[in-house]
Amino acid sequence: MHSENRWEGAGGCENGERHQTLPPYGNRNEPYRYDWEPEAEGEDRPGVQEKKQKRMSPVKMAGIIAAAAVLFGTAAGGTMFAVYHAADTLFPVQEETEAGQENGGEALASSDQAGGTGSTADTSEGTVILEDVSPIVEDAMPSVVSITNTMLYQTNSWFGLSQTYEVPSSGSGIIIGQNDTELLIVTNNHVISDADSLSVTFTDESTVQAAVKGSDEETDLAILAVPLDSISADTKSHIKSATLGDSDSLKMGQGVVAIGNALGHGQSVTVGHVSALNRQIQVDGVTKWVIQTDAAINPGNSGGALLNSHGEVIGINEAKYADENVEGVGYAIPISRVKDIIDELTTRVTKIEVEQSEQGYLGIQTQNIDETISHLYGMPVGVYVYKIPEDSAAVNSDLREKDIITALDGEQVVTYADLAKLLTYYKSGAQVTLTVQSLIDGSYVERDVLVTLTDQKTAD
């Protein structure tokens, strides 16, 4: 719908009549006069109301500016107050404790705060968090030892000649007690495996020889024994047994301290937190449930102690996840999971190699069952007994031909070399327990067999 009032322009309008139209400017309630011409400069245009600006006085202008300034200051102050209030609510500053005031502004935090490994101190800028675990370290260090494993490594040259080298490796251990004649130390099995000789260095830098008492490959644990008469009275005054804690009571985020022989340079300390509990990992094809921590655990730390804020051992450091893209991921065996295994290993006979002329023998003929044969024929991995001679030590035992030996006195046996190595620790006439898999009614059944060893002449 079109309005009757139109702006026709210079070309006239419809029906030859001049229509009244709205002007482009001015008051729409007043008609536009085509016949108007200004009579003099400054004459008002009809229908247009002039808007006159009035100049504001300086006093009034100053008052407005002052009022605006006050308003801006009030708004800004209120905003900053709200920001600081929110910051105090979300990130409260820890207040200094009475104990901290009595000690010049420092106080050891409780185990419920930052895992018990932090302390607070006042500065000009407020309260800051310090990491001071020296009391824990001072108390626990005498319980941790360095372990040196010397292995014999054989190489063959292009000309068929072989050379044998002594290759040392380093690890750590924890003193857990003693019996009538030996000091007992727990460590990782991989620290002492294939050792030709083992030595232990205490916190006072004294070093003694050690022997394997028991080991468990599945849990990667081993117990070393050091004769008490080989430790000086002075060293005994500087060492002590560790206190074992409860790893089941750990919480994520709790502070922990790791002590061990990192890189073989001697005892060192790292601090971190419990990153995860009951973490499932695969180590050499074996599933393990471990404590994950961001405390640095480097080569040589294996077998060392992971401590809580009370200085109690809650884990045995085992492995570090090695990847150039990963930092701060280390693992420890939860102590509560393996206490029973540790206790059982401490009861075994210490493995001190006896003179060859005194060693005991089984006198059996064997064949290794490796992984390939095991998968092909459905047989357990171990040492297959295919013949028991009439003059062997086993002939008077319950050991049978076609049995597969998998352990000797609780020590895992995979090959005949493993079995022969273990037998070097037993004298002729000693009684050993063989764990075997016997084929009964088409399936393998595990049995324990007692065998009294004989000397080599009889066995031959």
Residue pairs with C-beta under 8 A, 6 or more apart in sequence:
4 19
5 19
5 20
5 21
5 22
6 13
6 19
6 21
7 21
7 22
7 24
8 19
8 21
12 18
13 19
18 34
20 31
20 32
21 32
22 28
22 32
23 32
23 47
25 48
26 32
26 45
26 47
26 48
26 49
27 47
27 48
27 49
29 47
30 46
30 47
31 47
32 47
33 46
33 47
36 45
36 46
38 45
44 50
93 126
93 127
94 113
94 120
94 127
94 129
95 127
96 105
96 107
96 120
96 122
96 127
97 107
97 120
99 107
99 108
100 106
100 107
100 119
100 120
100 121
100 122
105 120
105 121
105 122
106 119
106 120
106 121
106 130
106 132
107 119
107 120
108 116
108 119
108 132
108 135
109 116
109 117
109 118
109 119
109 120
110 116
111 254
111 308
111 309
111 310
114 129
114 255
115 253
115 254
115 255
115 256
115 273
115 274
115 308
115 309
116 254
116 255
116 308
116 309
116 310
117 131
117 132
117 133
117 136
117 255
117 256
117 257
117 271
117 309
118 129
118 130
118 131
118 132
118 255
119 129
119 130
119 131
119 132
120 127
120 128
120 129
120 130
121 127
121 128
121 130
131 271
133 257
133 269
133 271
136 257
136 307
136 309
136 310
136 311
137 257
137 259
137 269
139 311
140 242
140 257
140 259
140 305
140 307
140 311
140 313
141 203
141 259
141 267
142 175
142 202
142 203
142 238
142 239
142 240
143 174
143 175
143 239
143 240
143 241
143 242
143 305
143 313
144 172
144 173
144 174
144 175
144 203
144 242
144 259
144 260
144 267
144 304
144 305
145 172
145 173
145 174
145 175
145 185
145 200
145 201
145 202
145 203
146 170
146 171
146 172
146 173
146 200
146 201
146 261
146 264
146 266
146 267
147 170
147 171
147 172
147 173
147 185
147 187
147 191
147 192
147 198
147 199
147 200
147 201
147 210
147 224
147 261
147 303
148 168
148 169
148 170
148 198
148 199
148 200
148 201
148 264
149 168
149 169
149 170
149 171
149 191
149 192
149 194
149 195
149 197
149 198
150 166
150 167
150 168
150 195
150 196
150 197
150 198
150 199
151 166
151 167
151 168
151 169
151 194
151 195
151 196
152 164
152 165
152 166
152 167
152 196
153 164
153 165
153 166
153 167
154 162
154 163
154 164
154 165
155 162
155 163
155 165
156 162
157 163
166 196
168 264
169 191
169 264
170 261
170 263
170 264
170 299
170 300
171 187
171 188
171 191
171 192
171 261
171 300
171 302
171 303
172 187
172 191
172 259
172 260
172 261
172 267
172 300
172 301
172 302
172 303
172 304
172 305
172 317
173 185
173 186
173 187
173 191
173 200
173 224
173 303
173 304
174 185
174 186
174 187
174 242
174 303
174 304
174 305
174 313
174 316
175 183
175 184
175 185
175 239
175 240
175 241
175 242
176 184
176 185
176 186
176 241
176 242
176 244
176 342
176 346
177 184
177 241
177 346
178 184
178 228
178 241
179 346
181 227
181 228
181 229
182 213
182 225
182 226
182 227
182 228
182 350
183 225
183 226
183 227
183 228
183 231
184 213
184 223
184 224
184 225
184 346
185 200
185 210
185 223
185 224
185 225
185 226
186 221
186 222
186 223
186 224
186 303
186 316
186 342
186 345
187 221
187 222
187 223
187 224
187 302
187 303
187 316
188 220
188 221
188 222
188 302
188 303
188 316
188 318
189 215
189 216
189 217
189 219
189 220
189 221
189 222
190 220
190 302
191 222
191 302
191 303
192 198
192 212
192 215
192 222
192 224
193 215
193 217
195 212
197 209
198 209
198 210
198 211
198 212
198 224
199 207
199 208
199 209
199 210
200 207
200 208
200 209
200 210
200 224
200 226
201 207
201 266
202 208
202 231
202 235
202 238
202 239
203 238
203 239
203 267
204 234
204 235
204 238
204 239
206 231
206 232
206 234
206 235
208 226
208 227
208 230
208 231
209 226
209 230
210 224
210 225
210 226
211 224
211 225
211 226
211 350
211 351
211 352
212 222
212 223
212 224
212 225
212 350
212 351
213 223
213 224
213 225
213 345
213 346
213 348
213 349
213 350
213 351
214 222
214 223
214 344
214 345
214 346
214 347
214 348
214 410
214 411
215 221
215 222
215 223
215 345
215 411
216 222
216 341
216 345
216 410
216 412
217 412
218 286
218 412
219 288
219 333
219 338
219 341
220 283
220 286
220 288
220 318
220 333
221 316
221 333
221 338
221 341
221 342
221 345
222 345
223 342
223 345
223 346
223 348
225 350
231 239
242 305
242 312
242 313
243 310
243 311
243 312
243 313
244 312
244 313
244 335
244 339
245 307
245 308
245 310
245 312
245 313
245 314
245 335
246 312
246 314
246 335
246 336
247 291
247 314
247 315
247 334
247 335
247 336
247 337
248 334
248 336
250 274
250 277
250 291
250 308
250 314
250 334
251 274
251 277
252 273
252 274
252 275
252 276
252 277
253 273
253 274
254 273
254 274
254 308
254 309
255 271
255 272
255 273
255 308
255 309
256 271
256 272
256 273
256 274
256 293
256 295
256 306
256 307
256 308
256 314
256 315
257 269
257 270
257 271
257 295
257 306
257 307
258 269
258 270
258 271
258 272
258 293
258 295
258 296
258 297
258 301
258 304
258 305
258 306
258 307
258 317
258 330
258 332
259 267
259 268
259 269
259 304
259 305
259 307
260 267
260 268
260 297
260 300
260 301
260 302
260 303
260 304
260 305
260 317
261 267
261 268
261 300
261 301
261 304
262 268
262 270
262 296
262 298
262 299
262 300
262 301
263 298
263 299
263 300
264 299
264 300
265 300
270 295
270 296
270 297
271 295
272 293
272 294
272 295
272 296
272 328
272 330
273 293
273 294
273 295
274 291
274 292
274 293
275 292
275 293
275 294
275 328
275 329
276 291
276 292
277 291
277 292
278 289
278 334
279 289
279 290
279 291
279 292
279 331
280 287
280 288
280 289
281 287
281 288
281 290
281 319
281 331
282 288
283 318
283 319
288 318
288 331
288 333
289 334
289 337
290 315
290 318
290 331
290 332
290 333
290 334
291 306
291 314
291 315
291 331
291 332
291 333
291 334
292 329
292 330
292 331
293 306
293 315
293 330
293 331
293 332
294 328
294 329
294 330
295 306
295 330
296 320
296 328
296 330
297 317
297 319
297 320
297 330
297 331
297 332
298 320
299 320
301 317
301 320
301 330
302 317
302 318
302 319
303 316
303 317
303 318
304 316
304 317
305 313
305 315
305 316
305 317
306 313
306 314
306 315
306 316
306 317
306 332
307 313
307 314
308 314
313 335
314 332
314 334
314 335
314 336
315 332
315 333
315 334
315 335
316 332
316 333
316 335
316 338
317 330
317 331
317 332
318 331
318 332
318 333
319 330
319 331
320 329
320 330
320 331
321 329
321 330
321 331
344 410
348 409
348 410
349 409
349 425
349 426
351 422
351 425
352 425
353 424
353 425
354 424
354 425
354 426
354 427
356 424
358 427
358 428
358 455
359 423
359 424
359 426
359 427
359 428
359 455
359 456
360 393
360 423
360 426
360 427
360 428
360 429
360 430
360 432
360 453
360 454
360 455
361 393
361 423
361 428
361 453
361 454
361 455
361 456
361 458
361 459
362 392
362 393
362 394
362 419
362 423
362 451
362 453
362 459
363 389
363 391
363 392
363 393
363 394
363 454
363 458
363 459
363 460
364 385
364 387
364 388
364 389
364 392
364 394
364 399
365 385
365 386
365 387
365 388
365 389
366 383
366 384
366 385
366 386
366 405
366 416
366 419
367 383
367 384
367 386
368 383
368 384
368 414
368 415
368 416
369 379
369 380
369 381
369 382
369 383
369 384
369 404
370 381
370 415
371 381
373 379
374 380
374 381
379 404
379 444
380 404
380 406
380 437
380 444
381 406
381 414
382 404
382 405
382 406
382 413
382 414
382 437
383 404
383 405
383 406
383 413
383 415
383 416
383 418
383 419
384 402
384 403
384 404
385 394
385 399
385 400
385 401
385 402
385 403
385 404
385 405
385 436
386 401
386 402
387 401
388 394
388 395
388 399
388 400
388 401
389 395
391 458
391 459
392 454
392 459
393 451
393 452
393 453
393 454
393 458
393 459
394 451
396 452
397 449
397 450
397 451
397 452
398 447
398 449
398 450
399 434
399 436
399 449
399 451
400 438
402 438
402 439
403 436
403 437
403 438
403 447
403 449
404 436
404 437
404 444
405 413
405 419
405 434
405 435
405 436
406 412
406 413
406 435
406 436
406 437
406 446
407 413
407 434
407 435
408 419
408 422
408 423
408 432
408 433
408 434
408 435
409 422
409 432
409 433
410 433
410 435
411 418
411 422
412 418
413 419
413 422
423 432
423 453
426 432
426 453
427 453
428 453
428 454
428 455
429 452
429 453
429 454
430 452
430 453
431 450
431 451
431 452
431 453
432 450
432 451
432 453
433 448
433 449
433 450
433 451
434 448
434 449
434 450
434 451
435 446
435 447
435 448
435 449
436 446
436 447
436 448
436 449
437 444
437 445
437 446
437 447
438 444
438 445
438 446
438 447
439 445
